[in-house]
């Protein structure tokens, strides 16, 4: 089995390489369910991110990360769009 080693926000992971064809392999990077990685990424993003009013996420897999950003950002107020909007 072959792996691709990465380090994100001080967290090391070995991603399994999945063959697509003879010449191409891909490695899946999943943050959903990886609490250590999510917490470390949120802390690193807060150090680098400019002041913001809203956080948007493209899909459900990133909701835990955005939630941690919201919880740790003192200047952020969590809002939910109304059903009539």
PAKE-174791 format. One record per residue: residue in three letters; residue number from 1; y, x, z of N, C-alpha, C in turn. Coordinates in pm, whole numbers. Layout:
<pts>
ALA;NUM;Y;X;Z;Y;X;Z;Y;X;Z
...
</pts>
This chain:
<pts>
UNK;1;-118;85;0;0;0;0;125;90;0
UNK;2;221;56;-85;345;132;-91;458;51;-29
UNK;3;554;125;29;667;62;96;798;126;53
UNK;4;906;49;69;1041;99;45;1113;95;179
UNK;5;1155;211;229;1221;219;359;1371;195;345
UNK;6;1424;109;434;1567;82;436;1617;90;579
UNK;7;1748;106;594;1814;97;724;1939;14;706
UNK;8;1947;-96;779;2062;-187;772;2113;-207;913
UNK;9;2240;-177;933;2304;-195;1064;2224;-125;1175
UNK;10;2174;-7;1145;2100;71;1244;1957;25;1267
UNK;11;1911;-70;1188;1776;-124;1203;1692;-79;1084
UNK;12;1581;-12;1112;1495;38;1005;1382;-60;978
UNK;13;1355;-78;850;1245;-163;807;1173;-97;690
UNK;14;1043;-120;679;962;-76;566;924;-201;488
UNK;15;979;-215;369;954;-333;287;835;-307;194
UNK;16;740;-397;199;622;-383;113;662;-401;-33
UNK;17;620;-309;-118;646;-319;-262;542;-408;-326
UNK;18;589;-506;-401;501;-600;-470;509;-574;-620
UNK;19;397;-540;-683;401;-510;-827;428;-636;-909
UNK;20;519;-621;-1005;548;-728;-1099;471;-704;-1229
UNK;21;474;-580;-1274;395;-537;-1390;368;-387;-1374
UNK;22;321;-322;-1477;286;-180;-1469;404;-92;-1431
UNK;23;522;-130;-1473;640;-46;-1457;739;-94;-1352
UNK;24;714;-207;-1288;815;-267;-1201;754;-320;-1071
UNK;25;817;-281;-960;782;-335;-828;909;-387;-763
UNK;26;896;-487;-678;1010;-535;-602;974;-534;-453
UNK;27;1076;-530;-371;1057;-537;-226;1143;-650;-173
UNK;28;1087;-738;-95;1160;-852;-42;1224;-815;92
UNK;29;1354;-841;101;1428;-820;225;1454;-955;287
UNK;30;1391;-983;402;1404;-1112;467;1470;-1095;604
UNK;31;1579;-1164;625;1646;-1158;755;1603;-1276;842
UNK;32;1563;-1386;782;1523;-1505;856;1401;-1474;942
UNK;33;1412;-1498;1071;1301;-1473;1163;1301;-1334;1222
UNK;34;1390;-1247;1177;1398;-1110;1229;1519;-1104;1323
UNK;35;1495;-1135;1450;1603;-1146;1548;1679;-1015;1566
UNK;36;1607;-905;1578;1673;-775;1598;1767;-744;1481
UNK;37;1719;-763;1361;1800;-736;1243;1920;-829;1235
UNK;38;1900;-957;1265;2009;-1055;1260;2119;-1021;1359
UNK;39;2081;-988;1482;2179;-953;1586;2255;-826;1547
UNK;40;2184;-726;1499;2250;-600;1461;2341;-618;1340
UNK;41;2300;-700;1245;2384;-726;1128;2510;-802;1167
UNK;42;2497;-900;1255;2615;-974;1300;2714;-881;1368
UNK;43;2667;-794;1455;2756;-700;1524;2825;-608;1424
UNK;44;2751;-557;1327;2809;-466;1227;2911;-539;1139
UNK;45;2881;-662;1100;2974;-738;1018;3103;-768;1093
UNK;46;3093;-801;1221;3214;-830;1299;3304;-709;1313
UNK;47;3247;-590;1313;3327;-469;1320;3405;-447;1191
UNK;48;3351;-492;1079;3411;-464;948;3488;-581;889
UNK;49;3456;-702;930;3513;-821;867;3660;-839;905
UNK;50;3740;-880;809;3878;-916;843;3878;-1047;921
UNK;51;3992;-1081;980;4004;-1208;1050;3977;-1321;950
UNK;52;3905;-1422;991;3869;-1530;900;3882;-1664;968
UNK;53;3893;-1768;888;3903;-1905;938;3773;-1983;917
UNK;54;3700;-1947;813;3578;-2020;779;3466;-1923;746
UNK;55;3345;-1965;773;3226;-1893;731;3143;-1988;646
UNK;56;3106;-1942;528;3021;-2021;440;2895;-1941;413
UNK;57;2785;-2013;396;2661;-1947;362;2596;-2021;246
UNK;58;2529;-1946;162;2473;-2004;40;2342;-2078;63
UNK;59;2268;-2042;165;2138;-2104;184;2096;-2099;330
UNK;60;1989;-2170;362;1944;-2183;501;1902;-2051;563
UNK;61;1855;-1956;483;1806;-1830;539;1914;-1752;612
UNK;62;2040;-1775;580;2148;-1699;643;2217;-1776;755
UNK;63;2173;-1897;786;2235;-1975;894;2228;-1902;1028
UNK;64;2116;-1839;1067;2116;-1766;1195;2221;-1655;1201
UNK;65;2242;-1585;1090;2343;-1479;1087;2483;-1537;1104
UNK;66;2514;-1643;1031;2646;-1705;1041;2668;-1764;1180
UNK;67;2564;-1820;1238;2575;-1874;1373;2607;-1765;1475
UNK;68;2542;-1650;1463;2573;-1538;1553;2715;-1488;1532
UNK;69;2760;-1480;1409;2898;-1440;1382;2995;-1535;1450
UNK;70;2968;-1664;1439;3053;-1766;1500;3054;-1754;1651
UNK;71;2938;-1733;1711;2929;-1725;1857;3001;-1603;1913
UNK;72;3003;-1494;1837;3059;-1369;1887;3206;-1347;1850
UNK;73;3258;-1426;1759;3396;-1410;1715;3487;-1496;1803
UNK;74;3572;-1433;1880;3658;-1504;1975;3757;-1596;1905
UNK;75;3800;-1562;1786;3904;-1639;1718;3850;-1749;1628
UNK;76;3723;-1772;1630;3663;-1867;1537;3630;-1998;1605
UNK;77;3662;-2110;1540;3626;-2241;1589;3523;-2302;1494
UNK;78;3411;-2345;1550;3304;-2402;1468;3340;-2544;1429
UNK;79;3335;-2574;1301;3360;-2710;1254;3251;-2750;1158
UNK;80;3226;-2880;1152;3127;-2935;1061;3198;-3035;971
UNK;81;3178;-3027;839;3243;-3123;751;3195;-3264;781
UNK;82;3284;-3360;767;3244;-3499;791;3165;-3550;674
UNK;83;3086;-3651;696;3002;-3708;591;3088;-3773;483
UNK;84;3208;-3814;516;3293;-3880;418;3374;-3782;334
UNK;85;3369;-3653;366;3451;-3555;292;3400;-3534;153
</pts>
